[in-house]
Amino acid sequence: MSENIQFSIQSLISTRKFMHDFMSNYSYEQLTKIPEGFSNSMLWNFGHAVVVQQLLTYGLSGNEVHLEKSIIHLFKKGATGKEVVSEDEFNSLKIKSLELTKRLSSDYNEISKTPYSPFMTGLNIELNSVDDAIEFNNVHEALHFGVMLSISKLV
């Protein structure tokens, strides 16, 4: 594993922990509130970041995604953000979100050897490898954390 990828994975681990801890300052009701002018909640942005990380790194490299299909459906690109997520589902996802970043670190050597399906992101950035996916994912998580920060001022 290159130093650059080690740094990117460590950045992901740190960012995800920061998002996890940030949400501890809010009630479930606040996390699920969709303020006027927004199309989703803090909870949805968090769940979306977790799901997309799995789909970009594991899914597009043909490896097993470590989330339930029901969770993927709730938070994948194109989900409205208005779907109901139970408090238990949210708490489970919060715990799993930290485990998944550490798992990526331990699985990296294995998943980086499998063929990657090229993917064009919504920002018109083409991903051609797991390395690309890991680096882009950090941008994606930061973008959604920024949305969470904006929403937090309104709930």
VMD Tcl script that builds the backbone (N, CA, C; Angstrom):
set m [mol new atoms 465]
animate dup $m
set s [atomselect $m all]
$s set {name element resname resid chain x y z} {
  {N N MET 1 A 0.851 -1.170 0.000}
  {CA C MET 1 A 0.000 0.000 0.000}
  {C C MET 1 A 0.901 1.238 0.000}
  {N N SER 2 A 0.624 2.144 -0.914}
  {CA C SER 2 A 1.432 3.350 -1.011}
  {C C SER 2 A 1.160 4.274 0.179}
  {N N GLU 3 A 2.093 5.173 0.422}
  {CA C GLU 3 A 1.901 6.146 1.498}
  {C C GLU 3 A 0.690 7.024 1.230}
  {N N ASN 4 A 0.465 7.340 -0.047}
  {CA C ASN 4 A -0.672 8.180 -0.414}
  {C C ASN 4 A -1.994 7.496 -0.051}
  {N N ILE 5 A -2.112 6.219 -0.371}
  {CA C ILE 5 A -3.345 5.493 -0.045}
  {C C ILE 5 A -3.468 5.313 1.462}
  {N N GLN 6 A -2.368 5.044 2.148}
  {CA C GLN 6 A -2.415 4.954 3.614}
  {C C GLN 6 A -2.953 6.258 4.196}
  {N N PHE 7 A -2.455 7.380 3.681}
  {CA C PHE 7 A -2.917 8.690 4.146}
  {C C PHE 7 A -4.403 8.881 3.844}
  {N N SER 8 A -4.829 8.493 2.638}
  {CA C SER 8 A -6.236 8.649 2.252}
  {C C SER 8 A -7.152 7.800 3.125}
  {N N ILE 9 A -6.751 6.582 3.426}
  {CA C ILE 9 A -7.570 5.732 4.285}
  {C C ILE 9 A -7.586 6.277 5.710}
  {N N GLN 10 A -6.447 6.749 6.203}
  {CA C GLN 10 A -6.413 7.334 7.541}
  {C C GLN 10 A -7.274 8.593 7.599}
  {N N SER 11 A -7.276 9.367 6.523}
  {CA C SER 11 A -8.147 10.556 6.456}
  {C C SER 11 A -9.608 10.148 6.514}
  {N N LEU 12 A -9.957 9.080 5.802}
  {CA C LEU 12 A -11.327 8.573 5.835}
  {C C LEU 12 A -11.701 8.137 7.248}
  {N N ILE 13 A -10.831 7.389 7.897}
  {CA C ILE 13 A -11.098 6.923 9.262}
  {C C ILE 13 A -11.326 8.119 10.189}
  {N N SER 14 A -10.481 9.134 10.086}
  {CA C SER 14 A -10.603 10.322 10.944}
  {C C SER 14 A -11.870 11.110 10.639}
  {N N THR 15 A -12.169 11.292 9.365}
  {CA C THR 15 A -13.365 12.033 8.974}
  {C C THR 15 A -14.620 11.321 9.434}
  {N N ARG 16 A -14.661 10.019 9.227}
  {CA C ARG 16 A -15.844 9.249 9.618}
  {C C ARG 16 A -16.037 9.314 11.124}
  {N N LYS 17 A -14.959 9.220 11.906}
  {CA C LYS 17 A -15.075 9.323 13.363}
  {C C LYS 17 A -15.575 10.713 13.753}
  {N N PHE 18 A -15.096 11.736 13.065}
  {CA C PHE 18 A -15.542 13.099 13.347}
  {C C PHE 18 A -17.042 13.230 13.062}
  {N N MET 19 A -17.502 12.686 11.926}
  {CA C MET 19 A -18.931 12.727 11.594}
  {C C MET 19 A -19.734 11.969 12.651}
  {N N HIS 20 A -19.244 10.809 13.030}
  {CA C HIS 20 A -19.889 9.972 14.042}
  {C C HIS 20 A -20.041 10.757 15.345}
  {N N ASP 21 A -18.957 11.368 15.801}
  {CA C ASP 21 A -18.990 12.124 17.058}
  {C C ASP 21 A -19.872 13.372 16.937}
  {N N PHE 22 A -19.828 14.030 15.791}
  {CA C PHE 22 A -20.642 15.225 15.545}
  {C C PHE 22 A -22.128 14.916 15.749}
  {N N MET 23 A -22.557 13.774 15.249}
  {CA C MET 23 A -23.975 13.430 15.340}
  {C C MET 23 A -24.419 13.168 16.775}
  {N N SER 24 A -23.480 12.887 17.660}
  {CA C SER 24 A -23.817 12.651 19.068}
  {C C SER 24 A -24.366 13.901 19.738}
  {N N ASN 25 A -24.170 15.053 19.124}
  {CA C ASN 25 A -24.660 16.323 19.668}
  {C C ASN 25 A -26.128 16.586 19.339}
  {N N TYR 26 A -26.745 15.672 18.582}
  {CA C TYR 26 A -28.104 15.901 18.105}
  {C C TYR 26 A -28.994 14.706 18.432}
  {N N SER 27 A -30.253 14.996 18.648}
  {CA C SER 27 A -31.229 13.929 18.889}
  {C C SER 27 A -31.566 13.248 17.568}
  {N N TYR 28 A -32.159 12.083 17.675}
  {CA C TYR 28 A -32.610 11.361 16.484}
  {C C TYR 28 A -33.591 12.234 15.686}
  {N N GLU 29 A -34.464 12.946 16.386}
  {CA C GLU 29 A -35.431 13.819 15.722}
  {C C GLU 29 A -34.723 14.922 14.939}
  {N N GLN 30 A -33.690 15.514 15.542}
  {CA C GLN 30 A -32.931 16.550 14.831}
  {C C GLN 30 A -32.191 15.962 13.630}
  {N N LEU 31 A -31.634 14.773 13.805}
  {CA C LEU 31 A -30.879 14.141 12.719}
  {C C LEU 31 A -31.755 13.765 11.541}
  {N N THR 32 A -33.034 13.511 11.784}
  {CA C THR 32 A -33.936 13.108 10.704}
  {C C THR 32 A -34.740 14.265 10.120}
  {N N LYS 33 A -34.622 15.435 10.700}
  {CA C LYS 33 A -35.376 16.598 10.217}
  {C C LYS 33 A -34.812 17.064 8.873}
  {N N ILE 34 A -35.699 17.365 7.959}
  {CA C ILE 34 A -35.325 17.919 6.655}
  {C C ILE 34 A -35.790 19.371 6.650}
  {N N PRO 35 A -34.844 20.305 6.837}
  {CA C PRO 35 A -35.228 21.718 6.881}
  {C C PRO 35 A -35.724 22.219 5.519}
  {N N GLU 36 A -36.507 23.254 5.565}
  {CA C GLU 36 A -36.985 23.875 4.329}
  {C C GLU 36 A -35.774 24.276 3.478}
  {N N GLY 37 A -35.864 23.983 2.201}
  {CA C GLY 37 A -34.774 24.291 1.285}
  {C C GLY 37 A -33.797 23.148 1.085}
  {N N PHE 38 A -33.937 22.092 1.877}
  {CA C PHE 38 A -33.073 20.916 1.761}
  {C C PHE 38 A -33.910 19.728 1.300}
  {N N SER 39 A -33.255 18.774 0.659}
  {CA C SER 39 A -33.991 17.606 0.177}
  {C C SER 39 A -33.738 16.372 1.034}
  {N N ASN 40 A -32.907 16.515 2.072}
  {CA C ASN 40 A -32.632 15.379 2.936}
  {C C ASN 40 A -32.124 15.866 4.292}
  {N N SER 41 A -31.834 14.926 5.156}
  {CA C SER 41 A -31.480 15.222 6.550}
  {C C SER 41 A -29.995 14.974 6.821}
  {N N MET 42 A -29.572 15.322 8.038}
  {CA C MET 42 A -28.202 14.988 8.450}
  {C C MET 42 A -28.009 13.484 8.430}
  {N N LEU 43 A -29.003 12.750 8.936}
  {CA C LEU 43 A -28.899 11.297 8.964}
  {C C LEU 43 A -28.735 10.754 7.541}
  {N N TRP 44 A -29.512 11.245 6.595}
  {CA C TRP 44 A -29.412 10.745 5.227}
  {C C TRP 44 A -28.026 11.037 4.647}
  {N N ASN 45 A -27.497 12.226 4.865}
  {CA C ASN 45 A -26.177 12.552 4.334}
  {C C ASN 45 A -25.106 11.645 4.903}
  {N N PHE 46 A -25.210 11.336 6.187}
  {CA C PHE 46 A -24.265 10.413 6.806}
  {C C PHE 46 A -24.402 9.021 6.197}
  {N N GLY 47 A -25.626 8.507 6.168}
  {CA C GLY 47 A -25.863 7.174 5.608}
  {C C GLY 47 A -25.425 7.091 4.156}
  {N N HIS 48 A -25.680 8.131 3.403}
  {CA C HIS 48 A -25.277 8.169 1.998}
  {C C HIS 48 A -23.760 8.074 1.871}
  {N N ALA 49 A -23.039 8.788 2.704}
  {CA C ALA 49 A -21.569 8.735 2.665}
  {C C ALA 49 A -21.078 7.315 2.950}
  {N N VAL 50 A -21.666 6.661 3.924}
  {CA C VAL 50 A -21.266 5.297 4.288}
  {C C VAL 50 A -21.552 4.337 3.128}
  {N N VAL 51 A -22.744 4.422 2.562}
  {CA C VAL 51 A -23.135 3.529 1.465}
  {C C VAL 51 A -22.261 3.756 0.238}
  {N N VAL 52 A -22.057 5.000 -0.135}
  {CA C VAL 52 A -21.270 5.282 -1.341}
  {C C VAL 52 A -19.833 4.796 -1.182}
  {N N GLN 53 A -19.257 4.939 -0.002}
  {CA C GLN 53 A -17.896 4.430 0.211}
  {C C GLN 53 A -17.842 2.935 -0.080}
  {N N GLN 54 A -18.821 2.206 0.378}
  {CA C GLN 54 A -18.855 0.764 0.139}
  {C C GLN 54 A -19.052 0.442 -1.343}
  {N N LEU 55 A -19.952 1.158 -1.986}
  {CA C LEU 55 A -20.230 0.891 -3.399}
  {C C LEU 55 A -19.045 1.254 -4.291}
  {N N LEU 56 A -18.387 2.371 -4.001}
  {CA C LEU 56 A -17.250 2.797 -4.827}
  {C C LEU 56 A -16.040 1.891 -4.657}
  {N N THR 57 A -15.770 1.474 -3.435}
  {CA C THR 57 A -14.557 0.700 -3.193}
  {C C THR 57 A -14.773 -0.793 -3.367}
  {N N TYR 58 A -15.758 -1.344 -2.718}
  {CA C TYR 58 A -16.002 -2.780 -2.798}
  {C C TYR 58 A -16.852 -3.142 -4.020}
  {N N GLY 59 A -17.963 -2.461 -4.184}
  {CA C GLY 59 A -18.906 -2.813 -5.234}
  {C C GLY 59 A -18.319 -2.734 -6.635}
  {N N LEU 60 A -17.658 -1.628 -6.949}
  {CA C LEU 60 A -17.120 -1.456 -8.304}
  {C C LEU 60 A -15.867 -2.290 -8.550}
  {N N SER 61 A -15.313 -2.877 -7.502}
  {CA C SER 61 A -14.177 -3.779 -7.700}
  {C C SER 61 A -14.639 -5.239 -7.649}
  {N N GLY 62 A -15.955 -5.427 -7.669}
  {CA C GLY 62 A -16.497 -6.779 -7.718}
  {C C GLY 62 A -16.410 -7.543 -6.413}
  {N N ASN 63 A -16.225 -6.838 -5.321}
  {CA C ASN 63 A -16.131 -7.477 -4.011}
  {C C ASN 63 A -17.429 -7.286 -3.232}
  {N N GLU 64 A -17.579 -8.084 -2.200}
  {CA C GLU 64 A -18.781 -8.028 -1.371}
  {C C GLU 64 A -18.882 -6.688 -0.645}
  {N N VAL 65 A -20.039 -6.064 -0.758}
  {CA C VAL 65 A -20.343 -4.846 -0.017}
  {C C VAL 65 A -20.806 -5.273 1.367}
  {N N HIS 66 A -20.328 -4.608 2.402}
  {CA C HIS 66 A -20.576 -5.034 3.782}
  {C C HIS 66 A -21.704 -4.253 4.445}
  {N N LEU 67 A -22.778 -4.067 3.693}
  {CA C LEU 67 A -23.988 -3.434 4.210}
  {C C LEU 67 A -25.198 -4.208 3.692}
  {N N GLU 68 A -26.271 -4.170 4.449}
  {CA C GLU 68 A -27.496 -4.829 4.037}
  {C C GLU 68 A -28.095 -4.091 2.837}
  {N N LYS 69 A -28.758 -4.848 1.965}
  {CA C LYS 69 A -29.392 -4.251 0.783}
  {C C LYS 69 A -30.424 -3.201 1.175}
  {N N SER 70 A -31.104 -3.414 2.288}
  {CA C SER 70 A -32.113 -2.447 2.728}
  {C C SER 70 A -31.467 -1.100 3.070}
  {N N ILE 71 A -30.291 -1.131 3.665}
  {CA C ILE 71 A -29.572 0.111 3.990}
  {C C ILE 71 A -29.075 0.773 2.710}
  {N N ILE 72 A -28.536 -0.013 1.807}
  {CA C ILE 72 A -28.072 0.538 0.528}
  {C C ILE 72 A -29.228 1.228 -0.182}
  {N N HIS 73 A -30.385 0.598 -0.197}
  {CA C HIS 73 A -31.557 1.167 -0.866}
  {C C HIS 73 A -31.944 2.518 -0.255}
  {N N LEU 74 A -31.857 2.637 1.058}
  {CA C LEU 74 A -32.248 3.875 1.737}
  {C C LEU 74 A -31.322 5.047 1.435}
  {N N PHE 75 A -30.039 4.756 1.177}
  {CA C PHE 75 A -29.051 5.830 1.111}
  {C C PHE 75 A -28.292 5.941 -0.209}
  {N N LYS 76 A -28.597 5.098 -1.177}
  {CA C LYS 76 A -27.853 5.152 -2.443}
  {C C LYS 76 A -28.186 6.430 -3.202}
  {N N LYS 77 A -27.363 6.729 -4.191}
  {CA C LYS 77 A -27.613 7.881 -5.051}
  {C C LYS 77 A -28.995 7.717 -5.663}
  {N N GLY 78 A -29.759 8.775 -5.632}
  {CA C GLY 78 A -31.104 8.724 -6.176}
  {C C GLY 78 A -32.179 8.501 -5.133}
  {N N ALA 79 A -31.793 8.049 -3.924}
  {CA C ALA 79 A -32.780 7.916 -2.850}
  {C C ALA 79 A -33.245 9.320 -2.470}
  {N N THR 80 A -34.489 9.432 -2.083}
  {CA C THR 80 A -35.054 10.771 -1.862}
  {C C THR 80 A -34.595 11.420 -0.564}
  {N N GLY 81 A -34.160 10.620 0.380}
  {CA C GLY 81 A -33.814 11.188 1.678}
  {C C GLY 81 A -35.022 11.306 2.583}
  {N N LYS 82 A -36.181 10.958 2.062}
  {CA C LYS 82 A -37.411 11.045 2.844}
  {C C LYS 82 A -37.849 9.675 3.370}
  {N N GLU 83 A -37.132 8.620 2.986}
  {CA C GLU 83 A -37.464 7.287 3.466}
  {C C GLU 83 A -37.253 7.222 4.975}
  {N N VAL 84 A -38.057 6.433 5.627}
  {CA C VAL 84 A -37.990 6.310 7.084}
  {C C VAL 84 A -36.857 5.365 7.469}
  {N N VAL 85 A -36.000 5.845 8.339}
  {CA C VAL 85 A -34.905 5.054 8.897}
  {C C VAL 85 A -35.164 4.979 10.397}
  {N N SER 86 A -35.304 3.764 10.913}
  {CA C SER 86 A -35.583 3.637 12.345}
  {C C SER 86 A -34.353 4.041 13.156}
  {N N GLU 87 A -34.604 4.374 14.402}
  {CA C GLU 87 A -33.501 4.744 15.288}
  {C C GLU 87 A -32.540 3.571 15.467}
  {N N ASP 88 A -33.076 2.354 15.526}
  {CA C ASP 88 A -32.224 1.173 15.643}
  {C C ASP 88 A -31.349 0.996 14.398}
  {N N GLU 89 A -31.940 1.181 13.202}
  {CA C GLU 89 A -31.162 1.080 11.964}
  {C C GLU 89 A -30.052 2.129 11.942}
  {N N PHE 90 A -30.398 3.336 12.373}
  {CA C PHE 90 A -29.414 4.414 12.407}
  {C C PHE 90 A -28.281 4.085 13.376}
  {N N ASN 91 A -28.623 3.632 14.587}
  {CA C ASN 91 A -27.585 3.314 15.569}
  {C C ASN 91 A -26.681 2.188 15.077}
  {N N SER 92 A -27.259 1.219 14.423}
  {CA C SER 92 A -26.475 0.121 13.848}
  {C C SER 92 A -25.536 0.640 12.758}
  {N N LEU 93 A -26.047 1.513 11.908}
  {CA C LEU 93 A -25.219 2.081 10.837}
  {C C LEU 93 A -24.086 2.932 11.409}
  {N N LYS 94 A -24.373 3.679 12.454}
  {CA C LYS 94 A -23.344 4.508 13.091}
  {C C LYS 94 A -22.181 3.645 13.576}
  {N N ILE 95 A -22.498 2.566 14.256}
  {CA C ILE 95 A -21.458 1.667 14.761}
  {C C ILE 95 A -20.699 1.036 13.589}
  {N N LYS 96 A -21.460 0.544 12.628}
  {CA C LYS 96 A -20.853 -0.130 11.485}
  {C C LYS 96 A -19.990 0.826 10.658}
  {N N SER 97 A -20.350 2.093 10.619}
  {CA C SER 97 A -19.626 3.060 9.791}
  {C C SER 97 A -18.150 3.152 10.184}
  {N N LEU 98 A -17.873 3.045 11.466}
  {CA C LEU 98 A -16.484 3.096 11.922}
  {C C LEU 98 A -15.758 1.786 11.613}
  {N N GLU 99 A -16.464 0.680 11.781}
  {CA C GLU 99 A -15.872 -0.630 11.474}
  {C C GLU 99 A -15.517 -0.733 9.991}
  {N N LEU 100 A -16.361 -0.175 9.137}
  {CA C LEU 100 A -16.152 -0.292 7.690}
  {C C LEU 100 A -14.902 0.444 7.213}
  {N N THR 101 A -14.569 1.548 7.852}
  {CA C THR 101 A -13.360 2.269 7.432}
  {C C THR 101 A -12.113 1.470 7.802}
  {N N LYS 102 A -12.134 0.863 8.976}
  {CA C LYS 102 A -10.992 0.036 9.390}
  {C C LYS 102 A -10.906 -1.222 8.531}
  {N N ARG 103 A -12.048 -1.749 8.158}
  {CA C ARG 103 A -12.064 -2.931 7.305}
  {C C ARG 103 A -11.460 -2.616 5.936}
  {N N LEU 104 A -11.742 -1.443 5.411}
  {CA C LEU 104 A -11.159 -1.043 4.127}
  {C C LEU 104 A -9.637 -1.060 4.213}
  {N N SER 105 A -9.112 -0.580 5.314}
  {CA C SER 105 A -7.661 -0.585 5.498}
  {C C SER 105 A -7.113 -2.009 5.467}
  {N N SER 106 A -7.773 -2.932 6.162}
  {CA C SER 106 A -7.266 -4.307 6.199}
  {C C SER 106 A -7.546 -5.070 4.903}
  {N N ASP 107 A -8.598 -4.701 4.175}
  {CA C ASP 107 A -8.945 -5.386 2.922}
  {C C ASP 107 A -8.258 -4.796 1.695}
  {N N TYR 108 A -7.629 -3.649 1.842}
  {CA C TYR 108 A -7.119 -2.912 0.684}
  {C C TYR 108 A -6.278 -3.780 -0.260}
  {N N ASN 109 A -5.299 -4.493 0.257}
  {CA C ASN 109 A -4.416 -5.268 -0.625}
  {C C ASN 109 A -5.195 -6.280 -1.458}
  {N N GLU 110 A -6.207 -6.880 -0.863}
  {CA C GLU 110 A -7.020 -7.863 -1.587}
  {C C GLU 110 A -7.907 -7.196 -2.644}
  {N N ILE 111 A -8.631 -6.152 -2.255}
  {CA C ILE 111 A -9.575 -5.556 -3.209}
  {C C ILE 111 A -8.875 -4.762 -4.303}
  {N N SER 112 A -7.657 -4.305 -4.038}
  {CA C SER 112 A -6.942 -3.537 -5.066}
  {C C SER 112 A -6.446 -4.430 -6.206}
  {N N LYS 113 A -6.474 -5.742 -6.005}
  {CA C LYS 113 A -6.008 -6.680 -7.036}
  {C C LYS 113 A -7.129 -7.130 -7.973}
  {N N THR 114 A -8.369 -6.813 -7.629}
  {CA C THR 114 A -9.486 -7.261 -8.454}
  {C C THR 114 A -9.808 -6.209 -9.511}
  {N N PRO 115 A -10.330 -6.637 -10.668}
  {CA C PRO 115 A -10.659 -5.684 -11.737}
  {C C PRO 115 A -11.694 -4.662 -11.263}
  {N N TYR 116 A -11.486 -3.420 -11.621}
  {CA C TYR 116 A -12.356 -2.323 -11.207}
  {C C TYR 116 A -13.197 -1.881 -12.397}
  {N N SER 117 A -14.486 -1.706 -12.186}
  {CA C SER 117 A -15.379 -1.219 -13.238}
  {C C SER 117 A -15.323 0.301 -13.261}
  {N N PRO 118 A -14.800 0.906 -14.328}
  {CA C PRO 118 A -14.724 2.371 -14.384}
  {C C PRO 118 A -16.086 3.010 -14.114}
  {N N PHE 119 A -16.052 4.149 -13.461}
  {CA C PHE 119 A -17.288 4.824 -13.047}
  {C C PHE 119 A -17.105 6.327 -13.159}
  {N N MET 120 A -18.083 7.001 -13.757}
  {CA C MET 120 A -18.075 8.455 -13.851}
  {C C MET 120 A -18.926 9.010 -12.705}
  {N N THR 121 A -18.318 9.798 -11.850}
  {CA C THR 121 A -19.035 10.358 -10.703}
  {C C THR 121 A -19.934 11.509 -11.150}
  {N N GLY 122 A -20.785 11.933 -10.246}
  {CA C GLY 122 A -21.645 13.089 -10.501}
  {C C GLY 122 A -20.865 14.378 -10.675}
  {N N LEU 123 A -19.600 14.386 -10.273}
  {CA C LEU 123 A -18.736 15.561 -10.457}
  {C C LEU 123 A -17.894 15.435 -11.723}
  {N N ASN 124 A -18.256 14.480 -12.581}
  {CA C ASN 124 A -17.542 14.223 -13.845}
  {C C ASN 124 A -16.075 13.862 -13.628}
  {N N ILE 125 A -15.828 13.091 -12.592}
  {CA C ILE 125 A -14.495 12.552 -12.331}
  {C C ILE 125 A -14.573 11.054 -12.569}
  {N N GLU 126 A -13.756 10.552 -13.478}
  {CA C GLU 126 A -13.789 9.123 -13.775}
  {C C GLU 126 A -12.901 8.366 -12.798}
  {N N LEU 127 A -13.480 7.330 -12.205}
  {CA C LEU 127 A -12.752 6.457 -11.295}
  {C C LEU 127 A -12.383 5.198 -12.061}
  {N N ASN 128 A -11.103 4.843 -12.037}
  {CA C ASN 128 A -10.622 3.685 -12.775}
  {C C ASN 128 A -9.959 2.636 -11.895}
  {N N SER 129 A -9.928 2.868 -10.596}
  {CA C SER 129 A -9.270 1.929 -9.681}
  {C C SER 129 A -9.796 2.144 -8.266}
  {N N VAL 130 A -9.526 1.190 -7.409}
  {CA C VAL 130 A -9.879 1.336 -6.000}
  {C C VAL 130 A -9.153 2.548 -5.416}
  {N N ASP 131 A -7.911 2.775 -5.832}
  {CA C ASP 131 A -7.182 3.942 -5.337}
  {C C ASP 131 A -7.927 5.233 -5.685}
  {N N ASP 132 A -8.388 5.334 -6.948}
  {CA C ASP 132 A -9.177 6.507 -7.352}
  {C C ASP 132 A -10.418 6.631 -6.468}
  {N N ALA 133 A -11.078 5.504 -6.234}
  {CA C ALA 133 A -12.312 5.505 -5.451}
  {C C ALA 133 A -12.066 5.978 -4.021}
  {N N ILE 134 A -10.988 5.517 -3.414}
  {CA C ILE 134 A -10.673 5.923 -2.041}
  {C C ILE 134 A -10.398 7.420 -1.984}
  {N N GLU 135 A -9.616 7.911 -2.918}
  {CA C GLU 135 A -9.298 9.339 -2.909}
  {C C GLU 135 A -10.532 10.186 -3.195}
  {N N PHE 136 A -11.333 9.787 -4.191}
  {CA C PHE 136 A -12.544 10.545 -4.489}
  {C C PHE 136 A -13.527 10.479 -3.331}
  {N N ASN 137 A -13.623 9.327 -2.689}
  {CA C ASN 137 A -14.568 9.170 -1.595}
  {C C ASN 137 A -14.333 10.207 -0.491}
  {N N ASN 138 A -13.093 10.567 -0.238}
  {CA C ASN 138 A -12.830 11.574 0.786}
  {C C ASN 138 A -13.445 12.915 0.412}
  {N N VAL 139 A -13.410 13.263 -0.861}
  {CA C VAL 139 A -14.053 14.492 -1.334}
  {C C VAL 139 A -15.566 14.367 -1.135}
  {N N HIS 140 A -16.102 13.221 -1.508}
  {CA C HIS 140 A -17.537 12.977 -1.397}
  {C C HIS 140 A -17.998 13.064 0.065}
  {N N GLU 141 A -17.252 12.457 0.972}
  {CA C GLU 141 A -17.637 12.507 2.393}
  {C C GLU 141 A -17.567 13.935 2.926}
  {N N ALA 142 A -16.549 14.673 2.516}
  {CA C ALA 142 A -16.421 16.064 2.968}
  {C C ALA 142 A -17.589 16.905 2.450}
  {N N LEU 143 A -17.995 16.665 1.229}
  {CA C LEU 143 A -19.126 17.382 0.645}
  {C C LEU 143 A -20.383 17.139 1.476}
  {N N HIS 144 A -20.646 15.884 1.805}
  {CA C HIS 144 A -21.854 15.574 2.573}
  {C C HIS 144 A -21.741 15.995 4.028}
  {N N PHE 145 A -20.540 16.004 4.571}
  {CA C PHE 145 A -20.388 16.535 5.927}
  {C C PHE 145 A -20.676 18.039 5.922}
  {N N GLY 146 A -20.276 18.730 4.869}
  {CA C GLY 146 A -20.598 20.155 4.745}
  {C C GLY 146 A -22.104 20.397 4.733}
  {N N VAL 147 A -22.829 19.530 4.035}
  {CA C VAL 147 A -24.291 19.642 4.032}
  {C C VAL 147 A -24.829 19.402 5.443}
  {N N MET 148 A -24.268 18.423 6.139}
  {CA C MET 148 A -24.692 18.150 7.512}
  {C C MET 148 A -24.470 19.375 8.401}
  {N N LEU 149 A -23.345 20.026 8.235}
  {CA C LEU 149 A -23.064 21.238 9.023}
  {C C LEU 149 A -24.083 22.326 8.727}
  {N N SER 150 A -24.437 22.487 7.459}
  {CA C SER 150 A -25.450 23.496 7.089}
  {C C SER 150 A -26.793 23.167 7.720}
  {N N ILE 151 A -27.192 21.920 7.627}
  {CA C ILE 151 A -28.480 21.505 8.203}
  {C C ILE 151 A -28.477 21.675 9.720}
  {N N SER 152 A -27.336 21.414 10.353}
  {CA C SER 152 A -27.266 21.473 11.818}
  {C C SER 152 A -27.600 22.868 12.352}
  {N N LYS 153 A -27.394 23.864 11.557}
  {CA C LYS 153 A -27.694 25.238 11.985}
  {C C LYS 153 A -29.194 25.530 11.950}
  {N N LEU 154 A -29.961 24.622 11.339}
  {CA C LEU 154 A -31.391 24.865 11.141}
  {C C LEU 154 A -32.300 23.928 11.927}
  {N N VAL 155 A -31.710 22.967 12.662}
  {CA C VAL 155 A -32.568 22.006 13.365}
  {C C VAL 155 A -32.664 22.277 14.850}
}
mol reanalyze $m
mol bondsrecalc $m
mol representation Tube
mol addrep $m
